[in-house]
Structures are given as structure tokens and as C-alpha cells.
């Protein structure tokens, strides 16, 4: 086994772990329903009626998921 193989194995493992951590962070911080609701509520280019409708539909899904968790 060459020395490069011994270096590449932990390096590849580190890259995979970093990629999985990054995707998890992105889903929790950017793509979650909570972050979408906050972004929509803070945006100034969307009217209040649109924001209210969006928050109502997203909150309904969150409440259904909340009821399913033990």
C-alpha cells in the first residue's frame, strides 16, 4: 500500500463528512419551513396578503408534522 493511499482514505472520509454536514446545515437553515416563513415575512417585495397565505399554508404542514411526532 502506498503512502498516498494511507493519506487519501482519511481525506476522502473527511470530505464525505464535511459534505454531509454542509447539506444538513443547508436543509435546516435555508430550506426548512421555518426559515422560508421567516424569509417571506421579512421580505418587502411581497404583499401582506401573500405573506399571510404563505405562512398559513406552511404552518398547517408544520402543525400536522408536530402532531405526528411522539
ZABALUM-366735 format. One record per residue: residue in one letter; y, z, x negated of N, C-alpha, C, O in turn; chain. Coordinates in steps of 0.05 Angstrom, whole numbers. Example, Ala and Ser with C-alpha at 12.3 -4.5 7.8 and 13.67 -1.06 7.14 Angstrom:
% ZABALUM-366735
<pt 'A'; <-114; 156; -264>; <-90; 156; -246>; <-66; 156; -264>; <-66; 169; -285>; 'A'>
<pt 'S'; <-45; 142; -257>; <-21; 143; -273>; <1; 157; -258>; <23; 161; -268>; 'A'>
This chain:
% ZABALUM-366735
<pt 'X'; <-23; 0; -17>; <0; 0; 0>; <25; 0; -18>; <27; 16; -36>; 'A'>
<pt 'X'; <43; -18; -12>; <67; -20; -29>; <87; 2; -22>; <87; 12; 0>; 'A'>
<pt 'X'; <105; 7; -40>; <126; 27; -34>; <144; 19; -11>; <155; 36; 4>; 'A'>
<pt 'X'; <148; -7; -7>; <164; -17; 15>; <152; -10; 42>; <166; -5; 61>; 'A'>
<pt 'X'; <125; -11; 43>; <111; -4; 68>; <116; 26; 75>; <120; 33; 98>; 'A'>
<pt 'X'; <115; 42; 54>; <120; 71; 59>; <148; 77; 68>; <153; 96; 83>; 'A'>
<pt 'X'; <167; 61; 60>; <195; 64; 68>; <199; 52; 96>; <214; 62; 112>; 'A'>
<pt 'X'; <186; 29; 101>; <191; 14; 126>; <180; 29; 150>; <192; 27; 172>; 'A'>
<pt 'X'; <158; 43; 148>; <146; 56; 171>; <165; 77; 183>; <170; 76; 207>; 'A'>
<pt 'X'; <175; 96; 167>; <194; 116; 179>; <220; 103; 188>; <232; 112; 207>; 'A'>
<pt 'X'; <228; 82; 173>; <253; 69; 181>; <250; 55; 208>; <268; 57; 225>; 'A'>
<pt 'X'; <228; 42; 213>; <223; 29; 239>; <221; 50; 261>; <231; 46; 283>; 'A'>
<pt 'X'; <208; 72; 255>; <206; 93; 275>; <233; 104; 282>; <239; 110; 305>; 'A'>
<pt 'X'; <250; 108; 261>; <277; 117; 266>; <294; 97; 283>; <309; 106; 300>; 'A'>
<pt 'X'; <290; 71; 278>; <304; 51; 293>; <295; 52; 322>; <312; 50; 340>; 'A'>
<pt 'X'; <270; 55; 327>; <260; 56; 355>; <270; 81; 369>; <279; 79; 392>; 'A'>
<pt 'X'; <270; 104; 356>; <280; 128; 368>; <310; 126; 374>; <319; 134; 395>; 'A'>
<pt 'X'; <325; 114; 355>; <354; 111; 359>; <359; 92; 383>; <377; 96; 398>; 'A'>
<pt 'X'; <344; 71; 385>; <347; 52; 406>; <341; 65; 433>; <356; 61; 453>; 'A'>
<pt 'X'; <319; 80; 435>; <312; 94; 460>; <333; 114; 467>; <340; 117; 491>; 'A'>
<pt 'X'; <343; 129; 448>; <364; 148; 453>; <390; 134; 463>; <402; 144; 482>; 'A'>
<pt 'X'; <397; 112; 451>; <420; 97; 459>; <418; 87; 487>; <437; 88; 503>; 'A'>
<pt 'X'; <395; 76; 494>; <391; 66; 522>; <392; 89; 542>; <404; 86; 563>; 'A'>
<pt 'X'; <380; 111; 535>; <381; 134; 553>; <409; 144; 557>; <417; 150; 579>; 'A'>
<pt 'X'; <425; 146; 535>; <453; 154; 537>; <468; 135; 555>; <484; 143; 572>; 'A'>
<pt 'X'; <464; 109; 551>; <479; 89; 566>; <472; 91; 596>; <490; 88; 612>; 'A'>
<pt 'X'; <447; 95; 602>; <440; 97; 630>; <452; 122; 643>; <461; 121; 666>; 'A'>
<pt 'X'; <452; 144; 629>; <463; 169; 640>; <493; 169; 642>; <505; 179; 662>; 'A'>
<pt 'X'; <507; 157; 622>; <536; 159; 621>; <550; 135; 635>; <572; 138; 645>; 'A'>
<pt 'X'; <538; 112; 634>; <552; 88; 644>; <540; 77; 670>; <554; 70; 688>; 'A'>
<pt 'X'; <514; 76; 672>; <501; 63; 695>; <493; 82; 717>; <483; 73; 737>; 'A'>
<pt 'X'; <496; 108; 713>; <488; 127; 734>; <507; 125; 759>; <529; 115; 757>; 'A'>
<pt 'X'; <496; 133; 781>; <512; 131; 806>; <537; 148; 804>; <558; 141; 814>; 'A'>
<pt 'X'; <534; 171; 791>; <557; 189; 788>; <580; 176; 772>; <603; 177; 780>; 'A'>
<pt 'X'; <573; 163; 750>; <594; 150; 734>; <606; 126; 748>; <630; 121; 746>; 'A'>
<pt 'X'; <590; 112; 764>; <601; 89; 779>; <620; 99; 800>; <641; 87; 805>; 'A'>
<pt 'X'; <613; 122; 813>; <631; 133; 834>; <657; 142; 821>; <679; 136; 831>; 'A'>
<pt 'X'; <656; 156; 798>; <680; 165; 785>; <697; 141; 775>; <721; 142; 778>; 'A'>
<pt 'X'; <684; 120; 765>; <700; 97; 756>; <714; 84; 779>; <737; 76; 777>; 'A'>
<pt 'X'; <700; 81; 801>; <711; 68; 825>; <734; 85; 836>; <755; 74; 844>; 'A'>
<pt 'X'; <730; 111; 837>; <751; 128; 848>; <776; 128; 830>; <798; 131; 841>; 'A'>
<pt 'X'; <773; 125; 804>; <796; 126; 786>; <810; 99; 783>; <832; 97; 774>; 'A'>
<pt 'X'; <796; 77; 791>; <808; 51; 787>; <832; 47; 806>; <832; 57; 829>; 'A'>
<pt 'X'; <851; 33; 796>; <876; 28; 812>; <877; 1; 825>; <893; -3; 843>; 'A'>
<pt 'X'; <859; -17; 818>; <860; -44; 829>; <843; -47; 854>; <842; -68; 866>; 'A'>
<pt 'X'; <830; -25; 862>; <813; -26; 887>; <827; -9; 908>; <837; 13; 902>; 'A'>
<pt 'X'; <827; -19; 932>; <839; -5; 954>; <824; 20; 963>; <800; 23; 957>; 'A'>
<pt 'X'; <838; 39; 976>; <825; 64; 984>; <802; 60; 1003>; <782; 75; 1002>; 'A'>
<pt 'X'; <804; 40; 1020>; <782; 35; 1039>; <756; 26; 1025>; <734; 35; 1031>; 'A'>
<pt 'X'; <760; 9; 1005>; <737; 0; 989>; <725; 23; 973>; <700; 25; 972>; 'A'>
<pt 'X'; <741; 40; 962>; <732; 63; 947>; <716; 82; 965>; <695; 92; 958>; 'A'>
<pt 'X'; <727; 87; 989>; <713; 105; 1008>; <686; 94; 1016>; <667; 109; 1018>; 'A'>
<pt 'X'; <685; 68; 1021>; <660; 55; 1029>; <639; 57; 1006>; <616; 63; 1011>; 'A'>
<pt 'X'; <648; 51; 982>; <630; 51; 959>; <619; 80; 954>; <595; 83; 950>; 'A'>
<pt 'X'; <637; 99; 955>; <629; 127; 950>; <609; 136; 972>; <590; 151; 966>; 'A'>
<pt 'X'; <614; 128; 997>; <596; 136; 1018>; <568; 124; 1014>; <549; 138; 1018>; 'A'>
<pt 'X'; <567; 99; 1007>; <540; 87; 1003>; <526; 98; 979>; <502; 103; 980>; 'A'>
<pt 'X'; <540; 103; 957>; <528; 115; 934>; <519; 144; 938>; <498; 152; 929>; 'A'>
<pt 'X'; <536; 159; 952>; <530; 187; 957>; <506; 189; 975>; <490; 208; 972>; 'A'>
<pt 'X'; <503; 171; 994>; <480; 172; 1012>; <454; 169; 996>; <434; 183; 1001>; 'A'>
<pt 'X'; <453; 151; 977>; <430; 147; 960>; <425; 172; 943>; <402; 180; 939>; 'A'>
<pt 'X'; <446; 184; 932>; <443; 208; 916>; <432; 231; 932>; <415; 246; 923>; 'A'>
<pt 'X'; <441; 234; 957>; <432; 255; 974>; <402; 252; 982>; <387; 271; 984>; 'A'>
<pt 'X'; <394; 227; 986>; <366; 221; 992>; <349; 229; 968>; <327; 241; 971>; 'A'>
<pt 'X'; <358; 221; 943>; <343; 228; 919>; <343; 259; 915>; <323; 270; 905>; 'A'>
<pt 'X'; <364; 272; 922>; <366; 301; 918>; <347; 315; 936>; <335; 336; 928>; 'A'>
<pt 'X'; <343; 305; 960>; <324; 317; 978>; <295; 314; 970>; <278; 330; 978>; 'A'>
<pt 'X'; <289; 293; 954>; <261; 287; 946>; <253; 305; 922>; <229; 310; 919>; 'A'>
<pt 'X'; <272; 314; 906>; <265; 330; 883>; <257; 358; 891>; <269; 370; 908>; 'A'>
<pt 'X'; <236; 369; 878>; <226; 396; 885>; <245; 417; 875>; <239; 441; 880>; 'A'>
